[in-house]
Amino acid sequence: MSLLKIKKEKMKAAVYTQYGFPEVLQLKEVAKPAPKDNEILLRIKATAVNSGDVRLRKADPFAVRFFFGLLQPKINVLGSVFSGEVESVGKQVKRFKAGDRVFGHTDMSFGAYAEYICLPEDGSLALKPVNISHNEAAVIPFGGVTVLHFIKKAMIKANQKILIVGASGAVGSAAVQLAKSYGAIVTGVCSTSNIDLVKSIGADKVIDYTKEDFNQNGEIYDLIFDAVKTISVSRSLKSLAKNGVMILSAAGMPEMLQGLWISMTSKRKVMTGVISHNAADIIFLKELIETGKFKPVIDRTYPLEQIAEAHAYAEKGHKKGNIIINI
């Protein structure tokens, strides 16, 4: 009887049933999920609006439709990051218990634009850092796991010269801090208004792209990380060391193909593609936060009821760091 009662319980969620403008996101009451034997039921306190959510909402690029629904989305609740409190656990769960505060990433299943979510205990989640709030914890995993995926593949080392383009955004601000944690010498590229922010999170040097083109300053970098898909890949090669690495975390299909050709025909490597991550990555980020080596960069906070406004703001492309959604 109690199981039937749980299934009938409702929760609020931001739902979309067609691709399009931010207004397709509508706050609705839907069925509250119940955890399977290997799952936790999480009461979400905060999530965030990230570029992945925006691209999926718009089905941009069109190829999104081949994976998530050709005519309409198969996944109706977006949101890939979260922080919250465990309400209950399945009978096989060992790592977590009711009352635990956890944060993490849903991978490609999304579903965090809601009051509750069920997650496998072996998913990309960990106990929340004790020194930050749910709001702050929720914004860490998107940029954090994206950057961690690529810099582990690139095997960055201490004293390497790294250029980060889009250094003030969600991914870029994470890239600056994680590269510094590895001992790299970091140059950030951003607009005039974000120079102080990028310096404050550890960049050794900042280039104001409104006044200077990094391709023209004669500097050579061991690694170029484009977090926002703004550079010309071919032009930027002259600023990349002969055996250097270029990371295009926001690449579209043309950049992916171009990068593949460069990797095949030279000693340089261009890295793109879908990221992978696990609980160990979230735990690594937690430890960095608790030792003061990584901090969340936050632009604005919206309630779930204003999810469409939050998406509209994110789409303008001028946000500093992350956009929090309070639930």
URRAKA-V886252 format. One record per residue. N is the residue number from 1. RES is the residue in three letters. OMEGA is omega as a letter, one per 30 degrees, with the letter a starting at -180 (none if undefined). Layout:
((N | RES | OMEGA) (N | RES | OMEGA))
This chain:
((1 | MET | a) (2 | SER | l) (3 | LEU | l) (4 | LEU | l) (5 | LYS | l) (6 | ILE | a) (7 | LYS | a) (8 | LYS | a) (9 | GLU | a) (10 | LYS | l) (11 | MET | l) (12 | LYS | l) (13 | ALA | l) (14 | ALA | a) (15 | VAL | l) (16 | TYR | a) (17 | THR | l) (18 | GLN | l) (19 | TYR | l) (20 | GLY | a) (21 | PHE | a) (22 | PRO | a) (23 | GLU | l) (24 | VAL | l) (25 | LEU | a) (26 | GLN | l) (27 | LEU | a) (28 | LYS | l) (29 | GLU | l) (30 | VAL | a) (31 | ALA | l) (32 | LYS | a) (33 | PRO | l) (34 | ALA | a) (35 | PRO | l) (36 | LYS | a) (37 | ASP | a) (38 | ASN | a) (39 | GLU | l) (40 | ILE | l) (41 | LEU | a) (42 | LEU | l) (43 | ARG | a) (44 | ILE | l) (45 | LYS | a) (46 | ALA | l) (47 | THR | a) (48 | ALA | l) (49 | VAL | a) (50 | ASN | a) (51 | SER | l) (52 | GLY | l) (53 | ASP | a) (54 | VAL | a) (55 | ARG | a) (56 | LEU | l) (57 | ARG | a) (58 | LYS | a) (59 | ALA | a) (60 | ASP | g) (61 | PRO | a) (62 | PHE | a) (63 | ALA | l) (64 | VAL | a) (65 | ARG | a) (66 | PHE | a) (67 | PHE | a) (68 | PHE | l) (69 | GLY | a) (70 | LEU | a) (71 | LEU | l) (72 | GLN | a) (73 | PRO | l) (74 | LYS | l) (75 | ILE | a) (76 | ASN | l) (77 | VAL | l) (78 | LEU | a) (79 | GLY | a) (80 | SER | a) (81 | VAL | a) (82 | PHE | l) (83 | SER | a) (84 | GLY | a) (85 | GLU | l) (86 | VAL | l) (87 | GLU | l) (88 | SER | a) (89 | VAL | l) (90 | GLY | a) (91 | LYS | l) (92 | GLN | a) (93 | VAL | a) (94 | LYS | a) (95 | ARG | a) (96 | PHE | l) (97 | LYS | l) (98 | ALA | a) (99 | GLY | l) (100 | ASP | l) (101 | ARG | a) (102 | VAL | l) (103 | PHE | a) (104 | GLY | a) (105 | HIS | a) (106 | THR | a) (107 | ASP | a) (108 | MET | a) (109 | SER | l) (110 | PHE | l) (111 | GLY | a) (112 | ALA | l) (113 | TYR | a) (114 | ALA | l) (115 | GLU | a) (116 | TYR | l) (117 | ILE | l) (118 | CYS | a) (119 | LEU | l) (120 | PRO | a) (121 | GLU | l) (122 | ASP | l) (123 | GLY | a) (124 | SER | a) (125 | LEU | a) (126 | ALA | l) (127 | LEU | a) (128 | LYS | l) (129 | PRO | a) (130 | VAL | a) (131 | ASN | l) (132 | ILE | a) (133 | SER | l) (134 | HIS | l) (135 | ASN | a) (136 | GLU | a) (137 | ALA | a) (138 | ALA | a) (139 | VAL | a) (140 | ILE | a) (141 | PRO | a) (142 | PHE | l) (143 | GLY | a) (144 | GLY | a) (145 | VAL | l) (146 | THR | a) (147 | VAL | a) (148 | LEU | l) (149 | HIS | a) (150 | PHE | a) (151 | ILE | l) (152 | LYS | l) (153 | LYS | a) (154 | ALA | l) (155 | MET | a) (156 | ILE | a) (157 | LYS | l) (158 | ALA | l) (159 | ASN | l) (160 | GLN | l) (161 | LYS | a) (162 | ILE | l) (163 | LEU | l) (164 | ILE | a) (165 | VAL | a) (166 | GLY | a) (167 | ALA | a) (168 | SER | a) (169 | GLY | a) (170 | ALA | a) (171 | VAL | a) (172 | GLY | a) (173 | SER | l) (174 | ALA | a) (175 | ALA | l) (176 | VAL | a) (177 | GLN | a) (178 | LEU | l) (179 | ALA | l) (180 | LYS | l) (181 | SER | l) (182 | TYR | l) (183 | GLY | a) (184 | ALA | l) (185 | ILE | a) (186 | VAL | l) (187 | THR | l) (188 | GLY | l) (189 | VAL | a) (190 | CYS | l) (191 | SER | a) (192 | THR | a) (193 | SER | a) (194 | ASN | a) (195 | ILE | a) (196 | ASP | l) (197 | LEU | a) (198 | VAL | l) (199 | LYS | a) (200 | SER | l) (201 | ILE | l) (202 | GLY | a) (203 | ALA | l) (204 | ASP | l) (205 | LYS | l) (206 | VAL | l) (207 | ILE | l) (208 | ASP | a) (209 | TYR | l) (210 | THR | a) (211 | LYS | a) (212 | GLU | l) (213 | ASP | a) (214 | PHE | l) (215 | ASN | a) (216 | GLN | a) (217 | ASN | l) (218 | GLY | a) (219 | GLU | l) (220 | ILE | a) (221 | TYR | l) (222 | ASP | a) (223 | LEU | l) (224 | ILE | a) (225 | PHE | l) (226 | ASP | a) (227 | ALA | a) (228 | VAL | l) (229 | LYS | l) (230 | THR | a) (231 | ILE | l) (232 | SER | a) (233 | VAL | a) (234 | SER | l) (235 | ARG | a) (236 | SER | a) (237 | LEU | a) (238 | LYS | l) (239 | SER | a) (240 | LEU | l) (241 | ALA | a) (242 | LYS | l) (243 | ASN | a) (244 | GLY | a) (245 | VAL | l) (246 | MET | l) (247 | ILE | l) (248 | LEU | a) (249 | SER | a) (250 | ALA | a) (251 | ALA | l) (252 | GLY | a) (253 | MET | l) (254 | PRO | l) (255 | GLU | l) (256 | MET | a) (257 | LEU | l) (258 | GLN | l) (259 | GLY | l) (260 | LEU | l) (261 | TRP | l) (262 | ILE | a) (263 | SER | a) (264 | MET | a) (265 | THR | l) (266 | SER | l) (267 | LYS | l) (268 | ARG | l) (269 | LYS | l) (270 | VAL | a) (271 | MET | l) (272 | THR | l) (273 | GLY | a) (274 | VAL | a) (275 | ILE | l) (276 | SER | a) (277 | HIS | a) (278 | ASN | a) (279 | ALA | a) (280 | ALA | l) (281 | ASP | l) (282 | ILE | l) (283 | ILE | l) (284 | PHE | l) (285 | LEU | l) (286 | LYS | a) (287 | GLU | l) (288 | LEU | a) (289 | ILE | a) (290 | GLU | l) (291 | THR | l) (292 | GLY | a) (293 | LYS | a) (294 | PHE | l) (295 | LYS | l) (296 | PRO | l) (297 | VAL | a) (298 | ILE | l) (299 | ASP | a) (300 | ARG | l) (301 | THR | l) (302 | TYR | l) (303 | PRO | l) (304 | LEU | a) (305 | GLU | a) (306 | GLN | a) (307 | ILE | l) (308 | ALA | l) (309 | GLU | l) (310 | ALA | l) (311 | HIS | l) (312 | ALA | l) (313 | TYR | a) (314 | ALA | a) (315 | GLU | l) (316 | LYS | l) (317 | GLY | a) (318 | HIS | a) (319 | LYS | l) (320 | LYS | a) (321 | GLY | a) (322 | ASN | l) (323 | ILE | a) (324 | ILE | l) (325 | ILE | l) (326 | ASN | a) (327 | ILE | none))
